[in-house]
Amino acid sequence: KDLAKRGDWERCQQAAQKQGPEGVEQYVILHASSLLRGGELEEAVGVLNTHGTPLGASNLALYKQLARDLLGRGRGVSTPEGVWLPGVQSLRQALFRVWTALKASPGADAGDVREIDRLLHCAHYLCLHAACRSRGGAFSEVAASIALSLVRYCDVLPADRVFYEAGQACKEVGKLNQAFVLTNRFIDICELMDDGEDAALENSDFEGTDVPFDFHLPDTQFLPESQREEVRDWVLTQSMDQKIEPVLSMRSCSKCSAKVYEASLLCSSCNTRFKPCVVTGMPVGRGRGELSPEEVFEGFHSGAQFKDYVEFVLK
């Protein structure tokens, strides 16, 4: 511990290895915690991926906080993928290890399993969204579906970014009604950020969906002011178009046939919860097009081709 207090992590690691597995586990948590406190998030994830992710209540709290800090960190629209994406990819790998260990642990707390599962899916979809957008072409439709699914994580990811990107994705595929709703929510968030308020937003547009309405405002704006002004102008123009109806795109619940928001995993009429497709994140009914989390998460870590999964869903 004296070595850890001095920040001499190389010697601390050497001493820990002489103490065996328990010593290494203690070193991992001390080093990762120190890096997290210092804001060195990618480095903290690197320690976990190199030396392991031991379970334990206090350790899980560290992993959750690290994941939330890294996933929730603000960035601008012009930030290159090479700056932020590698860290998310590494986090996905670390969370996968934790998730796998929890699933195999008979005494694991159900709440911990759900939270780690949610953070893993969030990192997973964020990586896939970047991959689809970079490929374009036939992958654009898949990217649009993933963008909609990421709105489900607006309490983890920067909310302004996920609503903006989902709105843009809907515009690109011609879903202008839904694009208007999502983009209008983006503008509402930006205005609250400008005012420095963390007030609750009016939520009637997303009532009965699984889109969180209780989330903190991001610290930094995703778009510069000039681009935000262009988005405001678009919203204003659409609001005066008689052909635009500010509603979300709906689908029929496969259980009760009630109308439900197309990206929602919850039917508020019959309280059925649907599994998300692990490629698009969209709800899967009746087993069609579904890949289990184990198949996809393990596939990504064994070198399976991303394209294979997307083509499976597009069949």
C-alpha positions as CSV (number, residue, x, y, z in Angstrom):
1,K,0.0,0.0,0.0
2,D,2.9,2.4,0.6
3,L,4.0,1.9,-3.0
4,A,0.5,2.6,-4.1
5,K,0.3,5.8,-2.1
6,R,3.5,7.0,-3.8
7,G,2.1,6.1,-7.2
8,D,5.0,3.6,-7.8
9,W,2.7,1.2,-9.7
10,E,5.5,-0.7,-11.5
11,R,7.0,-1.8,-8.2
12,C,3.6,-2.2,-6.7
13,Q,2.7,-4.7,-9.4
14,Q,6.0,-6.6,-8.9
15,A,5.3,-6.9,-5.2
16,A,1.7,-8.0,-5.8
17,Q,2.8,-10.8,-8.1
18,K,5.0,-12.2,-5.4
19,Q,1.9,-12.4,-3.1
20,G,-0.1,-14.5,-5.6
21,P,-3.6,-14.0,-7.0
22,E,-4.9,-12.1,-4.0
23,G,-2.1,-9.6,-4.2
24,V,-2.6,-9.1,-7.9
25,E,-6.3,-8.5,-7.3
26,Q,-5.6,-5.9,-4.7
27,Y,-3.1,-4.2,-7.0
28,V,-5.6,-4.1,-9.9
29,I,-8.3,-2.4,-7.8
30,L,-5.9,0.1,-6.2
31,H,-4.3,1.1,-9.5
32,A,-7.6,1.3,-11.5
33,S,-9.2,3.3,-8.7
34,S,-6.3,5.8,-8.6
35,L,-6.6,6.2,-12.4
36,L,-10.4,6.7,-12.2
37,R,-10.0,9.4,-9.6
38,G,-7.5,11.1,-11.8
39,G,-9.7,11.0,-14.8
40,E,-7.5,8.6,-16.7
41,L,-10.3,6.4,-17.8
42,E,-8.8,4.6,-20.7
43,E,-5.7,3.8,-18.6
44,A,-7.9,2.4,-15.9
45,V,-9.7,0.1,-18.4
46,G,-6.3,-0.9,-19.7
47,V,-5.3,-2.1,-16.2
48,L,-8.4,-4.2,-15.9
49,N,-8.0,-5.8,-19.3
50,T,-4.3,-6.6,-18.6
51,H,-4.6,-7.9,-15.1
52,G,-8.2,-9.0,-14.7
53,T,-11.5,-8.0,-13.3
54,P,-12.0,-9.7,-9.9
55,L,-15.6,-9.8,-8.6
56,G,-16.7,-8.3,-5.3
57,A,-19.2,-5.7,-4.3
58,S,-16.7,-2.8,-4.0
59,N,-15.0,-3.9,-7.2
60,L,-18.3,-3.9,-9.1
61,A,-19.0,-0.4,-7.9
62,L,-15.6,0.6,-9.4
63,Y,-16.4,-1.0,-12.7
64,K,-19.9,0.6,-12.9
65,Q,-18.5,4.0,-12.1
66,L,-15.7,3.7,-14.6
67,A,-18.1,2.6,-17.3
68,R,-20.5,5.4,-16.6
69,D,-17.7,8.0,-16.6
70,L,-16.2,6.8,-19.9
71,L,-19.5,6.3,-21.7
72,G,-21.0,9.6,-20.4
73,R,-18.0,11.7,-21.2
74,G,-18.9,14.5,-23.6
75,R,-17.3,15.1,-27.0
76,G,-17.9,17.3,-29.9
77,V,-19.3,16.3,-33.3
78,S,-15.9,16.8,-34.9
79,T,-14.0,14.6,-32.5
80,P,-12.4,11.8,-34.5
81,E,-13.4,8.3,-33.8
82,G,-9.8,7.4,-33.2
83,V,-9.9,9.6,-30.1
84,W,-12.9,8.1,-28.3
85,L,-13.8,4.8,-29.9
86,P,-10.7,2.7,-28.8
87,G,-11.6,3.4,-25.1
88,V,-15.2,2.3,-25.6
89,Q,-14.0,-0.9,-27.4
90,S,-11.6,-1.6,-24.5
91,L,-14.4,-1.0,-22.0
92,R,-16.7,-3.4,-23.8
93,Q,-14.0,-6.1,-23.5
94,A,-13.6,-5.4,-19.7
95,L,-17.4,-5.4,-19.1
96,F,-17.7,-8.6,-21.1
97,R,-15.3,-10.3,-18.7
98,V,-17.2,-9.0,-15.7
99,W,-20.6,-10.0,-17.2
100,T,-19.3,-13.5,-18.0
101,A,-18.1,-13.9,-14.4
102,L,-21.3,-12.7,-12.9
103,K,-23.4,-15.0,-15.1
104,A,-21.4,-17.9,-13.9
105,S,-21.6,-16.9,-10.2
106,P,-24.5,-18.5,-8.4
107,G,-24.5,-15.9,-5.7
108,A,-24.4,-12.8,-7.9
109,D,-26.8,-10.0,-7.1
110,A,-29.6,-9.7,-9.7
111,G,-29.3,-5.9,-9.6
112,D,-25.6,-6.0,-10.3
113,V,-26.1,-8.4,-13.2
114,R,-28.8,-6.2,-14.8
115,E,-26.7,-3.0,-14.4
116,I,-23.5,-4.6,-15.9
117,D,-25.6,-6.1,-18.6
118,R,-27.0,-2.7,-19.5
119,L,-23.7,-1.0,-19.5
120,L,-22.2,-3.8,-21.7
121,H,-25.0,-3.5,-24.2
122,C,-24.6,0.3,-24.2
123,A,-20.9,0.0,-25.0
124,H,-21.6,-2.8,-27.5
125,Y,-24.2,-0.7,-29.5
126,L,-22.0,2.3,-29.5
127,C,-19.2,0.4,-31.1
128,L,-21.5,-1.2,-33.7
129,H,-23.0,2.2,-34.5
130,A,-19.6,3.6,-35.3
131,A,-18.8,0.5,-37.4
132,C,-22.0,0.8,-39.4
133,R,-21.7,4.5,-40.0
134,S,-18.1,4.1,-41.3
135,R,-19.2,1.5,-43.8
136,G,-22.3,3.3,-45.1
137,G,-24.2,1.9,-48.0
138,A,-26.4,-1.1,-47.0
139,F,-25.2,-0.6,-43.4
140,S,-26.9,2.9,-43.1
141,E,-30.3,1.3,-42.3
142,V,-28.7,-0.7,-39.5
143,A,-26.9,2.4,-38.2
144,A,-30.2,4.2,-38.1
145,S,-31.7,1.4,-36.0
146,I,-28.8,1.4,-33.6
147,A,-29.0,5.2,-33.3
148,L,-32.7,4.8,-32.2
149,S,-31.7,2.0,-29.7
150,L,-29.0,4.2,-28.2
151,V,-31.7,6.7,-27.1
152,R,-32.6,4.1,-24.5
153,Y,-29.3,4.9,-22.8
154,C,-29.7,8.7,-22.6
155,D,-29.2,8.4,-18.9
156,V,-25.7,6.9,-19.5
157,L,-24.6,8.5,-22.8
158,P,-24.6,12.3,-23.3
159,A,-28.3,12.9,-23.9
160,D,-28.0,15.7,-26.5
161,R,-25.8,13.5,-28.7
162,V,-28.0,10.5,-28.7
163,F,-31.2,12.4,-29.5
164,Y,-29.4,14.4,-32.2
165,E,-27.9,11.4,-33.9
166,A,-31.2,9.4,-33.7
167,G,-33.0,12.4,-35.2
168,Q,-30.5,12.7,-38.0
169,A,-30.7,8.9,-38.7
170,C,-34.5,9.1,-39.0
171,K,-34.1,12.0,-41.4
172,E,-31.8,10.0,-43.6
173,V,-34.2,7.1,-43.9
174,G,-37.3,9.4,-44.4
175,K,-38.9,9.1,-41.0
176,L,-39.6,12.8,-40.7
177,N,-42.3,12.7,-38.1
178,Q,-40.0,10.8,-35.7
179,A,-37.0,12.9,-36.7
180,F,-39.0,16.0,-35.7
181,V,-39.8,14.5,-32.2
182,L,-36.2,13.4,-31.5
183,T,-34.6,16.6,-32.9
184,N,-37.0,18.8,-30.9
185,R,-36.0,16.9,-27.8
186,F,-32.3,17.6,-28.7
187,I,-33.1,21.4,-28.9
188,D,-34.9,21.3,-25.6
189,I,-31.8,19.7,-24.0
190,C,-29.5,22.2,-25.6
191,E,-31.6,25.1,-24.3
192,L,-31.5,23.8,-20.8
193,M,-27.7,23.4,-21.1
194,D,-27.4,27.0,-22.2
195,D,-29.5,28.1,-19.3
196,G,-27.5,26.0,-16.9
197,E,-30.6,24.3,-15.6
198,D,-31.0,20.6,-14.8
199,A,-34.8,20.8,-14.9
200,A,-37.1,18.0,-16.0
201,L,-38.2,18.0,-19.6
202,E,-41.8,17.6,-20.7
203,N,-42.2,13.9,-21.5
204,S,-45.5,13.4,-23.2
205,D,-43.8,12.4,-26.5
206,F,-42.0,9.5,-24.8
207,E,-44.7,8.4,-22.4
208,G,-45.3,4.7,-22.4
209,T,-41.8,4.0,-23.8
210,D,-38.6,2.8,-22.2
211,V,-36.8,6.1,-23.0
212,P,-35.5,7.5,-19.7
213,F,-36.7,10.9,-18.7
214,D,-34.6,11.3,-15.6
215,F,-31.1,12.1,-16.7
216,H,-28.4,14.7,-16.0
217,L,-27.6,17.3,-18.6
218,P,-24.2,16.9,-20.4
219,D,-21.4,19.2,-19.4
220,T,-20.5,20.2,-22.9
221,Q,-22.5,20.7,-26.1
222,F,-22.2,18.1,-28.8
223,L,-22.8,20.6,-31.6
224,P,-21.2,24.1,-32.0
225,E,-23.7,27.1,-31.8
226,S,-23.7,27.6,-35.6
227,Q,-24.9,24.0,-36.2
228,R,-27.4,24.1,-33.3
229,E,-28.9,27.2,-35.0
230,E,-29.3,25.3,-38.2
231,V,-31.0,22.5,-36.3
232,R,-33.4,25.0,-34.7
233,D,-34.2,26.4,-38.1
234,W,-35.0,22.9,-39.4
235,V,-37.3,22.2,-36.4
236,L,-39.1,25.5,-36.9
237,T,-39.6,24.8,-40.6
238,Q,-40.9,21.3,-39.9
239,S,-43.3,22.6,-37.3
240,M,-45.0,24.8,-39.9
241,D,-45.3,21.9,-42.4
242,Q,-48.9,20.5,-42.3
243,K,-47.6,17.2,-43.6
244,I,-45.4,16.7,-40.5
245,E,-47.1,15.0,-37.5
246,P,-44.9,15.1,-34.3
247,V,-45.3,11.4,-33.4
248,L,-43.0,8.5,-33.0
249,S,-43.1,5.6,-35.4
250,M,-45.1,2.7,-33.9
251,R,-45.3,-1.1,-34.3
252,S,-47.9,-3.6,-33.0
253,C,-47.0,-5.5,-29.8
254,S,-46.7,-9.2,-30.8
255,K,-48.3,-10.2,-27.5
256,C,-51.4,-7.9,-27.2
257,S,-51.4,-6.1,-30.6
258,A,-51.4,-2.7,-28.9
259,K,-49.4,0.1,-30.6
260,V,-46.0,0.7,-29.1
261,Y,-43.0,2.9,-30.0
262,E,-41.0,0.9,-32.6
263,A,-37.7,1.0,-30.5
264,S,-39.2,0.3,-27.1
265,L,-38.5,-2.9,-25.4
266,L,-41.5,-2.4,-23.2
267,C,-45.2,-2.6,-24.1
268,S,-47.0,-0.4,-21.6
269,S,-50.3,-2.0,-22.4
270,C,-49.5,-5.6,-21.4
271,N,-46.1,-5.0,-19.7
272,T,-44.4,-7.4,-22.0
273,R,-40.6,-6.9,-22.2
274,F,-38.9,-7.8,-25.4
275,K,-35.3,-8.8,-25.8
276,P,-33.2,-6.5,-27.9
277,C,-31.5,-7.7,-31.0
278,V,-27.8,-7.7,-30.2
279,V,-26.9,-6.1,-33.5
280,T,-29.5,-3.4,-33.9
281,G,-30.8,-3.1,-30.4
282,M,-34.4,-3.1,-31.7
283,P,-37.0,-5.2,-30.0
284,V,-37.3,-8.8,-31.2
285,G,-40.6,-10.6,-31.2
286,R,-41.3,-14.3,-31.7
287,G,-37.5,-15.1,-31.9
288,R,-37.1,-13.8,-35.5
289,G,-33.7,-12.5,-36.3
290,E,-32.4,-12.9,-32.8
291,L,-28.9,-13.7,-31.7
292,S,-28.2,-14.5,-28.1
293,P,-25.8,-12.1,-26.2
294,E,-23.4,-15.0,-25.7
295,E,-23.2,-15.7,-29.4
296,V,-22.5,-12.1,-30.4
297,F,-20.4,-10.9,-27.5
298,E,-18.2,-14.0,-27.6
299,G,-18.0,-13.8,-31.4
300,F,-16.7,-10.2,-31.2
301,H,-14.0,-11.3,-28.9
302,S,-13.0,-14.4,-31.0
303,G,-12.5,-12.4,-34.2
304,A,-15.8,-13.2,-35.9
305,Q,-16.7,-10.8,-38.7
306,F,-19.1,-7.9,-37.8
307,K,-20.6,-8.2,-41.3
308,D,-21.8,-11.8,-40.6
309,Y,-24.0,-10.6,-37.8
310,V,-25.5,-7.7,-39.7
311,E,-26.2,-9.9,-42.7
312,F,-28.0,-12.3,-40.4
313,V,-30.3,-9.6,-39.2
314,L,-30.9,-8.3,-42.7
315,K,-32.1,-11.6,-44.0
